[in-house]
């Protein structure tokens, strides 16, 4: 498990629900493709059988949690 946490502005519930959607971005038009988190989640899920989650509260920062199972 890998956890990455910041102390930034956090995300609203509306943004959290869409954060992993293909082509979703909070950046102005022409400054973001909305592919990064969608592709990252797809790779973690499909190639590694893991999960990618986000915990965030507006004004409290965000934490991304990557879990990849160990294979013996």
N, C-alpha and C positions, 0 to 999 in steps of 0.2 A: 504494500500500500504506500502510495506517495500522496502527501498533502502539501498543497501550495496555498498560502494564505497571504492576503494583503490587508492594509488598513485604509483602503480607498473609500470611495463614496458608496460602495455596495450597489445592489440592484433591487428594483421594484419587483413585486410578485409577477407583474405582467412580463417583464423582461426575462425573469428566471424561467418562466414557462416556455419561452421561445428561444432561449440561448443556444440550444443545440440544433435548431431548425436550419435546414439548408437555405442559404441566401439571406438569413436574418442578420442584420447589423444595426448597431446604434449610431454608427458614424454617418456623416453627411454623404449624400449621393456622390459617387466617384472616389470616395476615400476608403471604402471597405467592400470586400466581396461577399462577406457573410459565409465563407467556406471553412475557415480555420477550425472552429470548434466542432462543426458538423463532421468534417473529415477526421479529426482527432478521435471523436467518439466512435465513428464507424470503424476505424482501425483497431481501437481498444476492444470494442465489442466483437467484431467479426474475425479478426486475425488472432486475438489473444484470449477471447472468452471472458473478458473483464468488464468493468463498469467505469463510467466517468460521471461523477455527480458534482453538483455545486450547492454550497450552503452560502446564503447571502442575505443580509438585511440592509435596507436602505440606511445609509449613514454609518454602517458598522463594518464595511469591508466585505470581502468574498473569500471563500475557501473552495478550491477544487480538489476533489478526492479521486485518485486513480487507483483502482484495485485490479490486479492481474493475478489469477490463480497460479500457484506453483504446480509444475507438472513433473512427476517423477519418472 
